[in-house]
Amino acid sequence: MYRIGQLAKLADVTPDTVRFYEKQHMMDHEIRTEGGFRLYNDKDLQRLKFIRYGRQLGFSLQAIRELLSIRVAPAQHTCQESKSIVQKRLNEVDIMIAELQTMQRSLQHLSSACCGENHSTISCSILEALEREQLLKRNNLYVLTE
């Protein structure tokens, strides 16, 4: 059995994180000491690590709740349900990657437009481009015009 601090340390989270997941009804503590301290078992540790890894992958708390419910009652669910949750997150990540790549291209254009010399920024091409708002929305993406 683990106290909250021990459990948190083993899962590489803080005790406040454990309390937060309890308030979110994602974890439960069924056992307490006579002094009122929460006690957790290996199953609780496994659940906490499951939640933490889901958060590291960027799943919402609701998605993790759904995955936990599938994990708790596997006979009542299909793999398709799990895959659907993962696919939704993967689609979100794909969109984020596309947006970051567009941002990267715009920043590369800004960087290459600058001479990079050690002179006054009175006529800095980067600052001028940003002031002229040359970041235009095209096809739902921002691109720098020349």
C-alpha positions as CSV (number, residue, x, y, z in Angstrom):
1,M,0.0,0.0,0.0
2,Y,1.2,3.5,-0.8
3,R,0.4,6.9,0.7
4,I,-0.4,9.7,-1.7
5,G,3.2,11.0,-1.8
6,Q,4.7,7.6,-2.5
7,L,2.1,6.9,-5.2
8,A,2.7,10.3,-6.8
9,K,6.5,9.8,-6.8
10,L,6.2,6.3,-8.4
11,A,3.9,7.8,-11.1
12,D,6.1,10.9,-11.6
13,V,3.4,13.3,-10.7
14,T,2.7,15.5,-7.6
15,P,0.2,14.6,-4.8
16,D,-1.9,17.6,-6.0
17,T,-2.2,15.9,-9.4
18,V,-3.5,12.7,-7.7
19,R,-6.0,14.8,-5.8
20,F,-7.0,16.6,-9.0
21,Y,-7.7,13.2,-10.7
22,E,-9.7,12.1,-7.7
23,K,-11.8,15.3,-7.9
24,Q,-12.3,14.5,-11.6
25,H,-13.6,11.1,-10.6
26,M,-10.8,9.4,-12.6
27,M,-9.2,7.9,-9.5
28,D,-10.6,6.7,-6.2
29,H,-9.2,6.0,-2.8
30,E,-11.1,3.3,-1.0
31,I,-8.8,2.7,1.9
32,R,-7.7,5.1,4.6
33,T,-5.6,4.7,7.6
34,E,-7.0,5.3,11.1
35,G,-5.4,8.7,10.9
36,G,-7.4,9.4,7.7
37,F,-4.5,9.2,5.2
38,R,-5.4,7.8,1.8
39,L,-3.9,4.5,0.9
40,Y,-3.4,3.2,-2.7
41,N,-2.5,-0.2,-4.2
42,D,-0.7,-1.3,-7.3
43,K,-3.9,-1.1,-9.3
44,D,-4.3,2.5,-8.4
45,L,-0.6,3.1,-9.4
46,Q,-1.3,1.4,-12.8
47,R,-4.4,3.6,-13.3
48,L,-2.5,6.8,-12.4
49,K,0.3,5.9,-14.9
50,F,-2.4,5.2,-17.5
51,I,-3.9,8.7,-16.9
52,R,-0.5,10.4,-16.9
53,Y,0.6,8.7,-20.2
54,G,-2.8,9.7,-21.8
55,R,-2.2,13.3,-20.7
56,Q,1.4,13.1,-22.2
57,L,-0.2,12.1,-25.5
58,G,-2.5,15.1,-25.3
59,F,-5.7,13.3,-24.7
60,S,-8.5,15.4,-23.0
61,L,-9.7,14.3,-19.6
62,Q,-12.9,13.2,-21.2
63,A,-11.1,11.0,-23.7
64,I,-9.0,9.5,-20.9
65,R,-12.2,8.8,-18.9
66,E,-13.6,7.0,-22.0
67,L,-10.5,4.9,-22.4
68,L,-10.5,4.1,-18.7
69,S,-14.1,2.9,-18.9
70,I,-13.2,0.7,-21.8
71,R,-10.2,-0.6,-19.8
72,V,-12.3,-1.3,-16.8
73,A,-15.1,-3.2,-18.7
74,P,-13.4,-4.6,-21.8
75,A,-16.2,-7.2,-22.4
76,Q,-18.7,-4.4,-22.9
77,H,-16.6,-2.4,-25.5
78,T,-14.9,-3.0,-28.8
79,C,-11.5,-2.1,-30.0
80,Q,-13.1,0.2,-32.5
81,E,-14.1,2.5,-29.6
82,S,-10.5,2.8,-28.4
83,K,-9.3,3.3,-32.0
84,S,-11.9,6.0,-32.6
85,I,-10.6,7.9,-29.6
86,V,-7.0,7.6,-30.7
87,Q,-7.8,8.4,-34.3
88,K,-9.5,11.6,-33.2
89,R,-6.4,12.7,-31.3
90,L,-4.2,11.7,-34.2
91,N,-6.2,13.9,-36.5
92,E,-5.8,16.8,-34.1
93,V,-2.1,16.2,-34.0
94,D,-1.9,16.1,-37.8
95,I,-3.6,19.5,-37.9
96,M,-1.2,21.0,-35.3
97,I,1.7,19.7,-37.3
98,A,0.4,21.3,-40.5
99,E,-0.1,24.6,-38.7
100,L,3.4,24.4,-37.2
101,Q,5.0,23.6,-40.6
102,T,3.2,26.6,-42.1
103,M,4.5,28.8,-39.3
104,Q,8.0,27.4,-39.8
105,R,7.9,28.3,-43.5
106,S,6.7,31.8,-42.7
107,L,9.5,32.3,-40.1
108,Q,12.0,31.0,-42.6
109,H,10.9,33.5,-45.1
110,L,11.1,36.3,-42.5
111,S,14.6,35.1,-41.5
112,S,15.9,34.9,-45.0
113,A,14.5,38.3,-45.9
114,C,16.8,39.8,-43.3
115,C,20.5,40.6,-44.1
116,G,21.5,39.8,-40.5
117,E,24.1,42.6,-40.5
118,N,25.1,44.4,-37.3
119,H,23.5,47.7,-38.2
120,S,20.6,49.8,-37.0
121,T,17.2,48.3,-37.3
122,I,15.8,51.5,-38.8
123,S,15.2,49.5,-42.0
124,C,15.0,46.0,-40.7
125,S,13.1,43.8,-43.2
126,I,11.7,41.6,-40.5
127,L,10.2,44.5,-38.6
128,E,8.9,46.1,-41.7
129,A,7.3,42.9,-42.9
130,L,5.6,42.4,-39.5
131,E,4.4,46.0,-39.5
132,R,3.0,45.7,-43.0
133,E,1.1,42.6,-41.9
134,Q,2.4,40.5,-44.7
135,L,1.1,37.4,-43.1
136,L,-2.0,36.7,-45.2
137,K,-4.5,33.9,-44.8
138,R,-4.5,31.7,-47.8
139,N,-6.3,28.3,-47.9
140,N,-6.7,28.6,-44.1
141,L,-2.9,28.9,-43.7
142,Y,-0.7,31.9,-43.0
143,V,2.0,32.5,-45.5
144,L,4.5,35.4,-45.9
145,T,4.2,37.2,-49.2
146,E,7.3,38.6,-50.8
